[in-house]
């Protein structure tokens, strides 16, 4: 007898259908195993991510509770807030008493309107430091670290500070290099050590940016010009960082983690970057405390023009351009901290406020006249021209010592 021919059954899609009980049984056996493997991998990835974030936070976050408690809480996505940036020549592991803050900058952050306002304070500004008397404002950091610097600058500027960042100069070099350099319109010839830069628009390396931030002697107005240059650098760095994908921020933070400290966590920084992404220099205001230089007992100080400073900070806190016009400077006068104590809780004198209100009215009338016609005439419904008188505002340019 011949061997019985074995029949070969054709495989159909029904074999792999949920309607097939055998396949469904096998599938149910494999599914828990696959899910278990996926679950383990997800946990492992989450654990690695958590360790990565925790490690970065431990490098960048301030551990001093007294510093964090001195900051004013604010609903960041609802209202603007002030951040204090200090640039120090110290390193994180070095004693604060061995260094002073060479860069002092207040930054008003308005996340809703994607707007930043940078206000520089000259390092030699004469102030009263609690417990230490009359001194230069950058000495507060040396005497009492970040906490005393925050309270001293709050009193000087008349604002509450909600966030704090301390940048060591090496961090500027590392950050700029990590984002591929920055483009800056260098305002003046600058030369220090191995770097020489001519005026003009150019792309700077990290080393060049760091030198530009520190040089002072080759500038025409010394520290006043330097604070202006520092704000240009900050604007360029902010614009470049926020033009990067948000996903690249952790690697940028990691590259400079040893060069700055802040009260903000990595998640806070990423949220801020997302909120401010796309900001350009057009959305950034910039000014410096109106000042003049002088000597007291053989020591050089920077004296603040009191009423000009009050008006500037009033405008900055309102979210408008804080630069003072020539007319505003003339009205505010030049009374300074060389002879008078600065008390920011006391507003502008009534006479000054009245004159500023009159100036604002004149400017509004001039703007209306300009809108009606370039020759200052308006045309009525019959086609007849009528003259509109107004006092036109003159120069909007402030002296270098005020806003460069």
Secondary structure as GFF3:
##gff-version 3
##sequence-region A 1 404
A	DSSP	three_ten_helix	13	16	.	.	.	ID=ss1
A	DSSP	alpha_helix	21	60	.	.	.	ID=ss2
A	DSSP	alpha_helix	65	69	.	.	.	ID=ss3
A	DSSP	beta_strand	81	88	.	.	.	ID=ss4
A	DSSP	three_ten_helix	96	98	.	.	.	ID=ss5
A	DSSP	beta_strand	101	110	.	.	.	ID=ss6
A	DSSP	beta_strand	115	120	.	.	.	ID=ss7
A	DSSP	beta_strand	126	129	.	.	.	ID=ss8
A	DSSP	beta_strand	133	136	.	.	.	ID=ss9
A	DSSP	alpha_helix	139	157	.	.	.	ID=ss10
A	DSSP	beta_strand	161	168	.	.	.	ID=ss11
A	DSSP	alpha_helix	169	178	.	.	.	ID=ss12
A	DSSP	beta_strand	182	186	.	.	.	ID=ss13
A	DSSP	beta_strand	190	192	.	.	.	ID=ss14
A	DSSP	beta_strand	195	197	.	.	.	ID=ss15
A	DSSP	beta_strand	200	204	.	.	.	ID=ss16
A	DSSP	alpha_helix	206	214	.	.	.	ID=ss17
A	DSSP	alpha_helix	222	241	.	.	.	ID=ss18
A	DSSP	three_ten_helix	246	248	.	.	.	ID=ss19
A	DSSP	alpha_helix	249	255	.	.	.	ID=ss20
A	DSSP	three_ten_helix	257	259	.	.	.	ID=ss21
A	DSSP	beta_strand	260	262	.	.	.	ID=ss22
A	DSSP	alpha_helix	266	276	.	.	.	ID=ss23
A	DSSP	three_ten_helix	281	283	.	.	.	ID=ss24
A	DSSP	beta_strand	284	288	.	.	.	ID=ss25
A	DSSP	beta_strand	291	296	.	.	.	ID=ss26
A	DSSP	beta_strand	299	304	.	.	.	ID=ss27
A	DSSP	alpha_helix	306	317	.	.	.	ID=ss28
A	DSSP	alpha_helix	326	332	.	.	.	ID=ss29
A	DSSP	alpha_helix	350	372	.	.	.	ID=ss30
A	DSSP	beta_strand	377	379	.	.	.	ID=ss31
A	DSSP	beta_strand	385	387	.	.	.	ID=ss32
A	DSSP	alpha_helix	400	403	.	.	.	ID=ss33
###
